[in-house]
Amino acid sequence: MVNRRGLFPKPYFSIFLFIFLIFVVSCSNDKSKVDTVLLQQDVEEEMILAYKEGMKQLELGDALYASRKFDEAEILFPQSIWAAKASLMSAYALYSQNYYDDAIFNLERHIKNYPKDKNLVYAHYLIAICYFEQLYDEKKDLKPLLKAREKFVYILNYYPNTDYAIDAKWKMGLIVDQMAAKEMYIGRYYMKTEKWIAAINRFQFVVKYYDTTVYIEEALHRLVEIYYKIGLVEEAQKVAAVLGYNYGSGEWYQNSYRVFQKSYKTEKISKKKKDSFIKKKFKRLFE
């Protein structure tokens, strides 16, 4: 029945209005969802294009521009699986052109932002390499070397069954050599300035902690030289005997022999002592 005041009676009009509002809201929500999906698709396409452009520029050798494109890809779609990849690629691009500090900054940020990334070990490894490659010679500061060692140790502890661990172990050996070289360099400097005690401490440190490096023979010889120079002839003879026993055919032993001229005779170490030492080392392998 039509009401004189309108097409519907008041109760029916209220019901109609309620249904209409639900329909409008529903259509509005659907449209919003569609718009959101379309927007995400557009952003994802932009992100993929930025990532591909970064790869292209990296291959062409423009690492800085490539890094910026990878950063752009990460920012465009941070929820995507591509974001973590873009983050790592940005750091690698910087590393490839020796921008070590910038690469390390990006890698540390990657570790913080993507703690569950399956390629996290690579981020740790690349940080170690960034520090490792900053070493040019023994005259440089050892801080990067210590940072590299710290990261390699971390990889060996937390990712022991990976290829990164194998390479980390090998590079640890090179780091030890470099650290020994640094001690030798400082020791030689103290010798030139006649700071004998300081020089002795450096060479003794090499003998004690870096006896597996190529510098062990020279360190022993330098101790012979210094002890003889300051009048500790007996100490010089003992060190020369150790050098002769272990490296008797080496050049550094011949140099030590000449320190004493013809009056010095190398101390003979008995076969018994030699066998005892070998057995002791052998037993420790199975302790």
Secondary structure as the mmCIF struct_conf table of DSSP 4:
data_model
#
loop_
_struct_conf.conf_type_id
_struct_conf.id
_struct_conf.beg_label_comp_id
_struct_conf.beg_label_asym_id
_struct_conf.beg_label_seq_id
_struct_conf.end_label_comp_id
_struct_conf.end_label_asym_id
_struct_conf.end_label_seq_id
TURN_TY1_P TURN_TY1_P1 ARG A 4 ARG A 5
BEND BEND1 GLY A 6 PHE A 8
HELX_RH_AL_P HELX_RH_AL_P1 LYS A 10 LEU A 60
TURN_TY1_P TURN_TY1_P2 GLY A 61 GLY A 61
HELX_RH_AL_P HELX_RH_AL_P2 ALA A 63 LEU A 76
TURN_TY1_P TURN_TY1_P3 PRO A 78 GLN A 79
BEND BEND2 SER A 80 SER A 80
HELX_RH_AL_P HELX_RH_AL_P3 ILE A 81 SER A 96
TURN_TY1_P TURN_TY1_P4 GLN A 97 ASN A 98
HELX_RH_AL_P HELX_RH_AL_P4 TYR A 100 ASN A 113
TURN_TY1_P TURN_TY1_P5 PRO A 115 LYS A 116
TURN_TY1_P TURN_TY1_P6 LYS A 118 ASN A 119
HELX_RH_AL_P HELX_RH_AL_P5 LEU A 120 PHE A 132
TURN_TY1_P TURN_TY1_P7 GLU A 133 GLN A 134
BEND BEND3 ASP A 137 ASP A 137
TURN_TY1_P TURN_TY1_P8 GLU A 138 LYS A 139
BEND BEND4 LYS A 140 LYS A 140
BEND BEND5 LEU A 142 LEU A 142
HELX_RH_AL_P HELX_RH_AL_P6 LYS A 143 TYR A 158
TURN_TY1_P TURN_TY1_P9 PRO A 160 ASN A 161
BEND BEND6 THR A 162 THR A 162
HELX_RH_AL_P HELX_RH_AL_P7 ASP A 163 LYS A 192
TURN_TY1_P TURN_TY1_P10 THR A 193 GLU A 194
HELX_RH_AL_P HELX_RH_AL_P8 TRP A 196 TYR A 209
TURN_TY1_P TURN_TY1_P11 ASP A 211 THR A 212
BEND BEND7 THR A 213 THR A 213
TURN_TY1_P TURN_TY1_P12 VAL A 214 TYR A 215
HELX_RH_AL_P HELX_RH_AL_P9 ILE A 216 LYS A 229
TURN_TY1_P TURN_TY1_P13 ILE A 230 GLY A 231
HELX_RH_AL_P HELX_RH_AL_P10 VAL A 233 TYR A 247
TURN_TY1_P TURN_TY1_P14 GLY A 248 SER A 249
BEND BEND8 GLY A 250 GLY A 250
HELX_RH_AL_P HELX_RH_AL_P11 GLU A 251 VAL A 259
TURN_TY1_P TURN_TY1_P15 PHE A 260 PHE A 260
HELX_RH_3T_P HELX_RH_3T_P1 GLN A 261 SER A 263
HELX_LH_PP_P HELX_LH_PP_P1 THR A 266 LYS A 268
HELX_RH_AL_P HELX_RH_AL_P12 LYS A 271 ARG A 284
TURN_TY1_P TURN_TY1_P16 LEU A 285 PHE A 286
#
